[in-house]
């Protein structure tokens, strides 16, 4: 399983980041369909830790990260993300 952790700066507006994550989810549902996204996409929104963790083992999860990171950088600036890390094994 592959997991991608998006670590935000401590001054990131996490309520708005959560809304942006929801919007990215809608975009991914438009690409893959609601059912496939529900079955293949898992994520955790950790506002207190300034993190979003996404299971990127499947294509919809990878698309969610790509769309979400793009939206976040556009909305809040490229420096809002402190670290982007992909971990896991096959």
Secondary structure, DSSP 8 states (H G I E B T S, - for coil): -EEEEEEE-TT--HHHHHHHHHHHHHHHHHHH-HHHHHHH--EEEEGGGTEEEEE-SSHHHHHHHHHHHHHHHHHH-GGGEEEEEEEE--
